Amino acid sequence: MDKVELQNMIAKRVAQELKDGELVNLGIGLPTKVANFVPEGIHVMFHSENGFVGLGPAQGDEVTDPTIVNAGGQYVTIHPGGCFFDSATSFGIIRGGHVDLTVLGALQVDERGNIANYLIPGKMVPGMGGAMDLLTGAKKVIVAMEHTTKGKAKILRECTLPLTAKNAVDLIITEMAVIEVTPEGLLLKEINSAYTLEEVLAATEAKLMISEELKELA
């Protein structure tokens, strides 16, 4: 798979975690693609911290309305009943605990559900964004990311980069696997049939417990 196909696969699997009636925040990058794969019969409201609720899929190659953009600056659609508001209201929604689910990318995640996703020391960064608020304010956190970067593990025993939040992650979804963060550690629940169990374990620095009901990644 090329990078676009890989990210679409991850986003499609994340979309299967959506529950009817939820308010869902999608982080910049790969997570924004989740809005393109909402399962039929599931109705969720997508929140974007730049001041929208009710966002729909991307507008596509032909931009028909340049005034509707998600937090990553991509042109998107808005469903009937969607609304627009200022950043103070948007972050009030997040900090008030009204977001049911947030989907974020990550640089690193570890066995305790710690996450690093905003800073690599010594490199220029665009800023913290809303990740710290989302990780502590959302009721559930899913990390959607590629399993490795240039062959280097991103799921670690302990994060080495500055943490965005501690003990915040509930589920990790990559192109290789679905991994749940539990009090006992990381539980491997699904595996992509394109990879062997040995390959997944080798690409993961953290120790993985293997579910007795291990399934093929859908």
Secondary structure, 3 states (H helix, E strand, C coil): CCHHHHHHHHHHHHHCCCCCCCEEEECCCHHHHHHHHCCCCCCCEEEECCCEEEEEEECCCCCCCCCCECCCCCEEEEEEEEEECCHHHHHHHHHCCCCCEEEECCCEEECCCCEECCCCCCCCCCCCCCHHHHHHHCCEEEEECCCEECCEECEECCCCCCCCECCCCCEEECCCEEEEEECCEEEEEEECCCCCHHHHHHCCCCCEEEEEEEEECC
